[in-house]
């Protein structure tokens, strides 16, 4: 009986195993309410394949481009749900507190780079430590030339820590018990809306490059989503279908896991203590910035803590609605997301200024 050698499998055979395996494991993780279930499932399966075969599992560039388009769209959806008038009142406080947490993240990324300059570039360190946008950062990393594997693994660690700790912490706080803010994106699903979302995901990058946007693969579809959302009829939403979300999330996992190797894992493991320390520091600083925010915006610490949480936006919104938090939570989170996107998108230019 012949034995199949793993390292001799064709790319097609490996994908025949990896794609359904990722979907099955992602579905299991989703059922178990594991944070970033589909990303993690894809990382585990594609990473196992890459490590056992000793060969990188490359993701089709055209497929990944469309997947990043959907990631950009998902990041843009929250920006379409809150009126600009609501955001404006929170801008001074939100910008101040957001800049503090973002700068702490940047400082952590710089220290990571300096601790291992051969393994972690400036871009890799900073993108891995920016608070918020965990699903965006790996896509931006591959666009900006950073190590997307390290960025994805580090961002997942932060997301996991925040997602697990948030419910535990807020259960100890007094909720305002108000009406909460409606951030639902329910809308009529029609064939032309589905076609429109696909079109935005496909052409968003091209239009972004046309107008010279940084990280056009993500920011192009994001801005296009915000613009198109202003003109579509009421009762409709540009929220991508769930199957498109799954596809986009798994693509991130495949890019990360498919590029894993024993040296890459060793490099990540070597930095794990420092990485975990900086994640804890970022979470702690965010909790501290919530204290002055309570007085500045006249809100409860429950609301301020959720507003300054470094990521896990879906968990934040769910806990916010359940606890009856006001619009400050959503407004501060969205304003910080905008700041993070600007810094990440223009990271090469920003670093260029400091290197002169």
C-alpha positions as CSV (number, residue, x, y, z in Angstrom):
1,X,0.0,0.0,0.0
2,X,1.5,3.4,-1.1
3,X,1.9,6.1,1.5
4,X,1.0,9.7,0.5
5,X,3.9,12.0,1.2
6,X,2.6,15.3,2.6
7,X,5.4,17.3,1.0
8,X,4.6,16.0,-2.4
9,X,0.9,17.1,-2.4
10,X,-0.1,19.5,-5.1
11,X,-1.4,23.0,-4.2
12,X,-4.9,22.0,-5.4
13,X,-4.9,18.9,-3.1
14,X,-3.8,21.0,-0.2
15,X,-6.6,23.5,-0.8
16,X,-9.1,20.7,-1.1
17,X,-8.2,19.7,2.5
18,X,-7.6,23.2,3.9
19,X,-10.8,25.0,2.6
20,X,-13.4,22.6,4.0
21,X,-11.3,21.9,7.1
22,X,-11.1,25.7,7.9
23,X,-14.9,26.0,7.4
24,X,-15.6,23.1,9.7
25,X,-13.3,24.3,12.4
26,X,-14.4,27.9,12.1
27,X,-18.1,26.7,12.4
28,X,-17.1,24.8,15.6
29,X,-15.3,27.7,17.1
30,X,-18.2,30.0,16.2
31,X,-20.7,27.6,17.9
32,X,-18.4,27.7,21.0
33,X,-18.3,31.5,20.8
34,X,-14.6,31.7,20.4
35,X,-13.5,35.2,19.5
36,X,-12.6,35.6,15.8
37,X,-13.7,32.1,15.2
38,X,-13.4,31.9,11.4
39,X,-9.9,33.6,11.4
40,X,-8.6,31.3,14.1
41,X,-10.0,28.2,12.4
42,X,-8.3,29.1,9.1
43,X,-5.0,29.9,10.9
44,X,-5.0,26.5,12.6
45,X,-5.8,24.4,9.5
46,X,-3.7,26.3,7.0
47,X,-0.9,26.6,9.6
48,X,-1.0,22.8,10.2
49,X,-0.8,22.2,6.5
50,X,2.1,24.6,6.0
51,X,4.1,23.2,8.9
52,X,3.5,19.5,8.1
53,X,4.4,19.9,4.4
54,X,7.1,22.4,4.9
55,X,5.7,24.5,2.1
56,X,4.0,27.9,2.1
57,X,0.3,27.8,1.2
58,X,-0.1,30.9,-1.0
59,X,-3.5,32.6,-1.3
60,X,-4.6,33.7,-4.8
61,X,-3.9,37.4,-5.0
62,X,-7.2,38.3,-6.8
63,X,-9.2,36.4,-4.2
64,X,-7.4,38.0,-1.4
65,X,-7.9,41.4,-2.9
66,X,-11.7,40.9,-3.0
67,X,-11.5,39.5,0.6
68,X,-9.7,42.6,1.8
69,X,-12.4,44.7,0.1
70,X,-15.0,43.0,2.2
71,X,-12.9,43.6,5.3
72,X,-12.7,47.3,4.4
73,X,-16.5,47.4,3.9
74,X,-17.1,45.8,7.3
75,X,-14.9,48.5,8.9
76,X,-16.9,51.2,7.1
77,X,-20.4,50.0,8.1
78,X,-20.2,51.4,11.7
79,X,-19.3,54.8,10.3
80,X,-22.6,54.8,8.3
81,X,-24.8,54.0,11.4
82,X,-24.0,57.1,13.6
83,X,-25.0,60.6,12.4
84,X,-22.1,63.0,12.1
85,X,-24.0,65.4,14.5
86,X,-23.8,62.7,17.2
87,X,-20.0,62.2,16.7
88,X,-19.2,65.9,16.7
89,X,-20.1,66.4,20.3
90,X,-17.7,63.7,21.4
91,X,-14.8,64.6,19.2
92,X,-12.6,66.6,21.6
93,X,-12.7,64.0,24.4
94,X,-12.6,61.0,22.1
95,X,-9.6,62.3,20.1
96,X,-7.7,63.1,23.2
97,X,-8.2,59.8,24.9
98,X,-7.8,57.9,21.6
99,X,-4.5,59.5,20.9
100,X,-3.2,58.5,24.3
101,X,-4.1,54.9,23.8
102,X,-2.9,54.8,20.2
103,X,0.4,56.5,21.1
104,X,0.9,53.9,23.9
105,X,0.3,51.2,21.2
106,X,2.8,52.8,18.9
107,X,5.4,53.1,21.7
108,X,4.9,49.4,22.4
109,X,5.4,48.6,18.8
110,X,8.6,50.6,18.6
111,X,9.9,48.9,21.7
112,X,9.1,45.5,20.2
113,X,11.1,46.5,17.1
114,X,14.1,47.7,19.1
115,X,14.1,44.5,21.2
116,X,14.4,42.3,18.1
117,X,15.2,44.6,15.1
118,X,16.1,41.6,12.9
119,X,12.8,39.8,13.4
120,X,10.3,42.7,13.9
121,X,10.3,45.8,11.6
122,X,9.0,49.2,12.6
123,X,5.8,48.6,10.6
124,X,5.3,45.1,12.0
125,X,5.7,46.2,15.6
126,X,3.4,49.2,15.4
127,X,0.6,47.4,13.4
128,X,0.7,44.5,15.9
129,X,0.2,46.9,18.9
130,X,-2.4,49.4,17.5
131,X,-5.6,49.1,19.6
132,X,-8.7,48.2,17.6
133,X,-9.2,47.0,14.1
134,X,-7.9,43.4,14.7
135,X,-9.3,42.1,11.4
136,X,-8.1,45.1,9.5
137,X,-4.4,45.1,10.6
138,X,-3.3,41.8,8.9
139,X,-4.8,43.1,5.6
140,X,-3.1,46.4,6.1
141,X,0.2,44.6,7.1
142,X,0.4,42.7,3.8
143,X,-0.4,46.0,2.0
144,X,2.3,47.9,3.9
145,X,5.1,45.3,3.7
146,X,4.9,44.3,7.4
147,X,5.0,40.7,8.7
148,X,1.3,39.8,8.4
149,X,1.9,36.6,10.3
150,X,3.2,38.3,13.4
151,X,0.6,41.1,13.2
152,X,-2.3,38.6,12.9
153,X,-1.1,36.4,15.8
154,X,-0.5,39.4,18.0
155,X,-3.8,41.1,17.2
156,X,-5.6,37.9,17.8
157,X,-4.0,37.6,21.3
158,X,-5.2,41.1,22.1
159,X,-8.6,40.4,20.8
160,X,-8.8,37.2,22.8
161,X,-7.7,39.0,26.0
162,X,-10.2,41.9,25.5
163,X,-13.1,39.6,24.5
164,X,-12.6,37.4,27.6
165,X,-12.0,40.2,30.1
166,X,-14.7,42.6,29.0
167,X,-17.8,40.6,30.2
168,X,-16.0,39.8,33.5
169,X,-15.0,43.5,34.2
170,X,-18.3,45.1,33.2
171,X,-20.3,42.6,35.3
172,X,-18.6,44.3,38.3
173,X,-19.6,47.8,37.2
174,X,-22.9,49.7,37.6
175,X,-24.7,49.8,34.2
176,X,-26.7,53.0,33.4
177,X,-29.7,50.9,32.4
178,X,-30.7,53.4,29.7
179,X,-32.2,52.6,26.3
180,X,-28.8,51.9,24.7
181,X,-27.9,52.8,21.1
182,X,-29.2,50.9,18.1
183,X,-26.3,49.7,16.0
184,X,-28.2,47.0,14.1
185,X,-27.6,46.8,10.4
186,X,-30.8,44.9,9.4
187,X,-32.0,45.8,6.0
188,X,-33.7,44.4,3.0
189,X,-31.5,42.0,1.0
190,X,-32.1,42.4,-2.7
191,X,-30.1,41.1,-5.7
192,X,-28.9,44.6,-6.6
193,X,-27.7,45.3,-3.0
194,X,-25.7,42.0,-3.1
195,X,-24.3,42.9,-6.5
196,X,-23.4,46.4,-5.2
197,X,-21.5,45.0,-2.2
198,X,-19.5,42.7,-4.5
199,X,-18.8,45.6,-6.9
200,X,-17.5,47.8,-4.0
201,X,-15.3,44.9,-2.8
202,X,-13.9,44.4,-6.3
203,X,-13.4,48.0,-7.5
204,X,-12.7,49.7,-4.1
205,X,-9.0,49.0,-4.3
206,X,-8.7,50.3,-7.9
207,X,-10.5,53.5,-7.1
208,X,-8.5,53.9,-3.9
209,X,-5.2,53.7,-5.9
210,X,-6.7,56.0,-8.5
211,X,-7.1,58.8,-5.9
212,X,-3.7,57.8,-4.3
213,X,-5.1,56.5,-1.0
214,X,-2.7,54.7,1.3
215,X,-3.4,51.0,1.9
216,X,-5.9,51.3,-1.0
217,X,-7.0,47.6,-0.8
218,X,-8.7,48.3,2.6
219,X,-9.3,52.1,2.8
220,X,-10.7,52.2,-0.8
221,X,-13.6,49.9,-0.2
222,X,-14.1,51.4,3.3
223,X,-14.5,55.0,2.0
224,X,-16.6,53.8,-1.0
225,X,-18.9,52.0,1.4
226,X,-19.4,55.2,3.5
227,X,-20.1,57.3,0.4
228,X,-22.5,54.8,-1.3
229,X,-24.4,54.3,2.0
230,X,-25.4,58.0,1.8
231,X,-27.3,57.6,-1.4
232,X,-28.9,54.1,-1.3
233,X,-32.6,54.0,-0.4
234,X,-33.7,53.9,3.2
235,X,-34.2,50.3,4.5
236,X,-31.2,48.9,2.8
237,X,-27.7,48.2,4.1
238,X,-24.3,47.6,2.5
239,X,-23.5,45.0,5.2
240,X,-21.9,42.1,3.3
241,X,-23.7,38.7,3.3
242,X,-22.6,36.4,6.1
243,X,-20.9,34.1,3.5
244,X,-18.8,37.0,2.2
245,X,-17.8,37.8,5.8
246,X,-16.7,34.2,6.4
247,X,-14.8,34.2,3.2
248,X,-13.0,37.4,4.1
249,X,-12.2,36.3,7.7
250,X,-10.9,32.9,6.5
251,X,-8.7,34.6,3.9
252,X,-6.9,36.5,6.7
253,X,-6.4,33.2,8.5
254,X,-5.1,31.5,5.4
255,X,-2.6,34.2,4.7
256,X,-1.3,34.1,8.2
257,X,-1.4,30.3,8.7
258,X,-0.3,29.4,5.2
259,X,2.9,31.4,5.7
260,X,3.8,29.8,8.9
261,X,7.1,28.0,9.3
262,X,9.1,26.7,12.2
263,X,11.5,29.7,12.2
264,X,8.5,32.1,12.1
265,X,6.9,30.3,15.0
266,X,10.2,30.4,17.0
267,X,10.5,34.1,16.3
268,X,7.0,34.7,17.5
269,X,7.5,32.6,20.6
270,X,10.7,34.4,21.5
271,X,8.7,37.7,21.5
272,X,5.7,36.3,23.3
273,X,6.5,37.5,26.9
274,X,7.1,41.1,25.7
275,X,4.0,40.9,23.4
276,X,1.7,39.8,26.2
277,X,3.2,42.5,28.5
278,X,2.5,45.3,26.0
279,X,-1.1,43.9,25.4
280,X,-1.7,44.1,29.2
281,X,-0.2,47.6,29.3
282,X,-2.5,48.8,26.4
283,X,-5.6,47.3,28.1
284,X,-4.5,49.0,31.4
285,X,-3.9,52.4,29.9
286,X,-7.3,52.2,28.2
287,X,-9.0,51.5,31.5
288,X,-7.1,54.5,33.1
289,X,-8.2,56.9,30.3
290,X,-11.8,55.9,31.1
291,X,-11.5,57.7,34.4
292,X,-11.1,61.3,33.1
293,X,-13.6,60.5,30.4
294,X,-16.4,60.0,32.9
295,X,-16.0,63.6,34.1
296,X,-15.4,65.1,30.7
297,X,-18.5,63.5,29.1
298,X,-20.6,63.1,32.3
299,X,-21.0,59.4,31.7
300,X,-20.7,56.3,34.0
301,X,-17.5,54.4,34.3
302,X,-19.3,51.5,32.7
303,X,-19.8,53.5,29.5
304,X,-16.3,55.0,29.7
305,X,-14.7,51.6,30.1
306,X,-16.5,50.2,27.1
307,X,-15.8,53.4,25.1
308,X,-12.1,53.1,25.6
309,X,-11.8,49.3,25.3
310,X,-9.0,48.4,22.9
311,X,-10.9,46.4,20.3
312,X,-13.5,43.6,20.3
313,X,-16.0,46.1,18.9
314,X,-18.8,43.5,18.5
315,X,-18.5,42.5,22.1
316,X,-18.4,46.2,23.2
317,X,-21.6,47.0,21.2
318,X,-23.4,43.9,22.6
319,X,-22.5,44.8,26.2
320,X,-23.3,48.4,25.6
321,X,-26.8,47.6,24.3
322,X,-27.4,45.1,27.1
323,X,-26.3,47.6,29.8
324,X,-28.3,50.5,28.3
325,X,-25.2,52.7,27.6
326,X,-25.6,56.0,25.8
327,X,-24.1,57.1,22.4
328,X,-20.7,57.9,23.9
329,X,-19.6,54.3,23.7
330,X,-20.2,54.1,20.0
331,X,-19.0,57.6,19.2
332,X,-15.6,57.2,21.0
333,X,-15.0,53.7,19.5
334,X,-15.7,55.0,15.9
335,X,-13.6,58.1,16.3
336,X,-10.7,56.0,17.6
337,X,-11.2,53.6,14.7
338,X,-10.8,56.5,12.3
339,X,-7.6,57.6,14.1
340,X,-6.2,54.1,13.9
341,X,-7.0,53.8,10.2
342,X,-5.3,57.1,9.4
343,X,-2.2,56.3,11.4
344,X,-2.0,52.7,9.9
345,X,-2.7,53.9,6.4
346,X,-0.1,56.6,6.5
347,X,2.4,54.6,8.6
348,X,5.2,54.5,5.9
349,X,5.0,58.3,5.5
350,X,4.9,58.9,9.3
351,X,7.9,56.6,9.9
352,X,9.7,58.3,7.0
353,X,9.4,61.7,8.9
354,X,11.0,60.2,12.0
355,X,13.8,58.5,10.1
356,X,15.0,61.7,8.4
